[in-house]
Amino acid sequence: MPVRPALLALADLLLPAPCAGCGRDGERWCAACRDRWRTPALLDVPGLPPVLALAPYAGSAREVLLSYKERGRRELARPLATVVADALRAGEVPPAALVPAPSRPAAARARGGDHVLRLARAVVAGSTGTGSTVTGGVPCVSRALALGRGAADAVGLDAAARADNLARHLRLRPRGLPPPGVAVALLDDVLTTGATARAATGLLAAAGRPVDVVVVLTVAGARGRRSLVRVSAGGEPPGHPGGRRHAG
């Protein structure tokens, strides 16, 4: 067993961490809270390709995301990556280049790293069985986007202010563009106004790498949705081998 997972397992025995979703002792992410992420949905959002959302930004799902993003619970990257991979299969997304939506540099430093980039790498590591990023094909992580240092915190900004902030500070990293001819998935943590996803997909399309699907961990507010088949704990929707069919 690798050193870090072994240390986490030992820590769980000696000082069990409470569930990141409900705070109950015994598991870092209990089965009941994890189950709330097992019914991904396709959202119809104007100006965007299909949006695959894993959970509403509410209740225990919100607590899990905040625990991972803001409260230092980095160990949640692996189980969250498993949920993302399961949702991609349920949504019939082929092995893709994952483009993480970038964090502000100051925010990434305060959090000990870019949480979406860490998650994207965990998704790829789980898909390839290695701890390294695949760069020669798919699946892979493509760091194609960056936010400048002057970007404002999006919290509290309305849709117009968010769009203006991104128009001035979101930029392409040409060396990080996805390989040509592969599926491209934009990965983000929360969909609110959709400003980040629109700005990112626009830049990537202009660079000749159009986004096939936007994948978000959570979505704020009610939106038009088409439910997908429920994803089982093993990653296969019941009755649909390989997760290749919609529920209807």
Rosetta blueprint (number, residue, H / E / L):
1 M L
2 P L
3 V H
4 R H
5 P H
6 A H
7 L H
8 L H
9 A H
10 L H
11 A H
12 D H
13 L H
14 L H
15 L L
16 P L
17 A L
18 P L
19 C L
20 A L
21 G L
22 C L
23 G L
24 R L
25 D L
26 G L
27 E L
28 R L
29 W L
30 C L
31 A H
32 A H
33 C H
34 R H
35 D H
36 R L
37 W L
38 R L
39 T L
40 P L
41 A E
42 L E
43 L E
44 D L
45 V L
46 P L
47 G L
48 L L
49 P L
50 P L
51 V E
52 L E
53 A E
54 L E
55 A E
56 P E
57 Y L
58 A L
59 G H
60 S H
61 A H
62 R H
63 E H
64 V H
65 L H
66 L H
67 S H
68 Y H
69 K H
70 E H
71 R L
72 G L
73 R L
74 R H
75 E H
76 L H
77 A H
78 R H
79 P H
80 L H
81 A H
82 T H
83 V H
84 V H
85 A H
86 D H
87 A H
88 L H
89 R H
90 A H
91 G L
92 E L
93 V L
94 P L
95 P L
96 A E
97 A E
98 L E
99 V E
100 P E
101 A L
102 P L
103 S L
104 R L
105 P H
106 A H
107 A H
108 A H
109 R H
110 A H
111 R H
112 G L
113 G L
114 D L
115 H H
116 V H
117 L H
118 R H
119 L H
120 A H
121 R H
122 A H
123 V H
124 V H
125 A H
126 G H
127 S H
128 T H
129 G L
130 T L
131 G L
132 S L
133 T L
134 V L
135 T L
136 G L
137 G L
138 V L
139 P L
140 C E
141 V E
142 S L
143 R L
144 A L
145 L E
146 A E
147 L E
148 G L
149 R L
150 G L
151 A L
152 A L
153 D L
154 A L
155 V L
156 G L
157 L L
158 D L
159 A H
160 A H
161 A H
162 R H
163 A H
164 D H
165 N H
166 L H
167 A H
168 R H
169 H H
170 L E
171 R E
172 L E
173 R L
174 P H
175 R H
176 G H
177 L L
178 P L
179 P L
180 P L
181 G L
182 V L
183 A E
184 V E
185 A E
186 L E
187 L E
188 D E
189 D E
190 V E
191 L E
192 T L
193 T L
194 G L
195 A H
196 T H
197 A H
198 R H
199 A H
200 A H
201 T H
202 G H
203 L H
204 L H
205 A H
206 A H
207 A L
208 G L
209 R L
210 P L
211 V L
212 D L
213 V E
214 V E
215 V E
216 V E
217 L E
218 T E
219 V E
220 A L
221 G L
222 A L
223 R L
224 G L
225 R E
226 R E
227 S E
228 L L
229 V L
230 R L
231 V L
232 S L
233 A L
234 G L
235 G L
236 E L
237 P L
238 P L
239 G L
240 H L
241 P H
242 G H
243 G H
244 R L
245 R L
246 H L
247 A L
248 G L
